[in-house]
Amino acid sequence: MEKKNIRSTVRYAFLSSLPVMAGYIVLGTGFGVLLQDKGYNWLWAALMSVTIFAGSMQYVAVDLLSSGATLIAAALMTVLVNIRHLFYGLTMLEKYSDTGWRKPYLIFALTDETFSLVCSPDLPKDVDRKNYYFFLSLMNQCYWITGSIIGAAAGAALSFNSAGIDFAMTALFVVIFVEQWEKTKQHLPAITGIAVTVVCRLLFGTESFLIPSMIGILAAMFLIKGKGGNGQ
């Protein structure tokens, strides 16, 4: 079998990642500004983006660090914020099953935006699928790291009110939801997620609905997958 052109793969991954670059540099900058505002310089921003790379959780981590939260509280909050990756994992089991040495990094670097691009239609014939996943994930993380450093550096050099910057992640999730809705004709998973969340919100209240919602959505996704439903 003829070896796929690595240059074509990198080029296609870069072009595919351009929308993410625009978003991640802006969102990463917001994270860097908030972190700097709490007294942590650009080295901390870069370190967190290299080792954690979880946009929404990094925003939450700013408050955890500044409030002196315990390790147990931080761990619980991390599970609550990132538990959605369980649903991504169900979808990516087959796509990542044969990626070899790339697999650990692909699992680590899977974000909402990367997930959206990986689940895109079939790739061009001259693009290697495994390397496309790898370079796409790596590029997206590099964008986030760059934005984090820019934000922290700007926060140190300039003085301005950072109130409201953390809303950027909420806006991003809304955009991702709309994009995924438009890309697929199968809306059952999205409708299920909304329905379960609303019901749990009514039953358990604002302060306690998150965990029941996640458990309910996970159970519903397993049920849908078990019946042959399409989770993408």
HUFEN-V50763 format. One record per backbone hydrogen bond with DSSP energy under -0.5 kcal/mol. NH is the residue of the N-H (numbers start at 1). CO is the residue of the C=O. E is the energy in kcal/mol with one decimal. If there is no record, write none. Layout:
NH:CO:E
NH:CO:E
This chain:
6:4:-0.5
9:5:-1.8
10:6:-2.6
11:7:-2.5
12:8:-2.4
13:9:-2.4
14:10:-2.5
15:11:-2.5
16:12:-2.3
17:13:-1.6
18:14:-0.7
18:15:-0.7
21:17:-2.6
22:18:-2.1
23:19:-1.6
24:20:-3.8
25:21:-2.3
26:22:-1.0
27:23:-3.0
28:24:-3.4
29:25:-1.8
30:26:-1.9
31:27:-2.1
32:28:-2.5
33:29:-2.4
34:30:-2.2
35:31:-2.6
36:32:-2.4
37:33:-2.2
38:34:-1.0
38:35:-0.6
39:36:-1.7
40:35:-2.0
44:41:-0.7
45:41:-1.5
46:42:-2.6
47:43:-2.5
48:44:-2.5
49:45:-1.9
50:46:-1.8
51:47:-2.4
52:48:-2.6
53:48:-1.4
58:54:-2.9
59:55:-1.7
60:56:-2.0
61:57:-2.6
62:58:-1.1
62:59:-0.5
63:59:-0.8
63:60:-0.6
64:60:-2.0
65:61:-2.9
66:62:-2.0
67:63:-2.0
68:64:-0.6
68:65:-0.7
69:64:-2.2
74:70:-2.4
75:71:-2.6
76:72:-2.4
77:73:-2.3
78:74:-2.1
79:75:-2.0
80:76:-2.2
81:77:-2.5
82:78:-2.4
83:79:-1.0
85:82:-2.0
86:83:-2.1
87:84:-1.1
88:84:-1.3
89:85:-2.6
90:86:-1.4
91:87:-1.2
92:88:-2.2
93:89:-0.9
96:92:-2.5
97:94:-0.7
99:96:-1.3
102:99:-1.7
103:100:-1.6
106:102:-2.5
107:103:-2.4
108:104:-2.1
109:105:-2.9
110:107:-0.9
111:109:-0.7
115:111:-2.7
116:112:-1.8
117:113:-1.8
118:114:-2.8
119:115:-1.7
120:117:-1.6
127:124:-1.6
128:126:-0.5
129:127:-0.5
132:128:-2.2
133:129:-2.2
134:130:-1.9
135:131:-3.0
136:132:-2.4
137:133:-2.1
138:134:-2.5
139:135:-2.7
140:136:-2.2
141:137:-2.0
142:138:-2.3
143:139:-2.1
144:140:-1.8
145:141:-2.6
146:142:-2.4
147:143:-2.5
148:144:-2.4
149:145:-2.3
150:146:-2.4
151:147:-2.6
152:148:-2.4
153:149:-2.5
154:150:-2.7
155:151:-2.7
156:152:-1.6
157:153:-1.7
158:154:-2.7
160:158:-0.6
165:162:-1.8
167:164:-1.3
168:165:-1.9
169:166:-0.9
171:167:-2.2
172:168:-2.1
173:169:-2.2
174:170:-1.7
175:171:-2.0
176:172:-2.5
177:173:-2.3
178:174:-2.2
179:175:-2.6
180:176:-2.7
181:177:-2.2
182:178:-2.1
183:179:-1.5
184:180:-1.0
187:185:-1.0
191:187:-2.7
192:188:-2.7
193:189:-2.4
194:190:-2.2
195:191:-2.7
196:192:-2.8
197:193:-2.0
198:194:-2.5
199:195:-2.3
200:196:-2.4
201:197:-2.3
202:198:-2.0
203:199:-2.2
204:200:-3.0
205:201:-1.4
208:205:-0.6
209:205:-0.9
212:208:-0.6
213:209:-2.1
214:210:-2.4
215:211:-2.5
216:212:-2.6
217:213:-2.8
218:214:-2.5
219:215:-2.4
220:216:-2.2
221:217:-2.6
222:218:-2.2
223:219:-2.0
224:220:-2.6
225:221:-2.8
226:222:-2.4
227:223:-1.3
228:225:-1.4
229:224:-3.1
231:229:-0.7
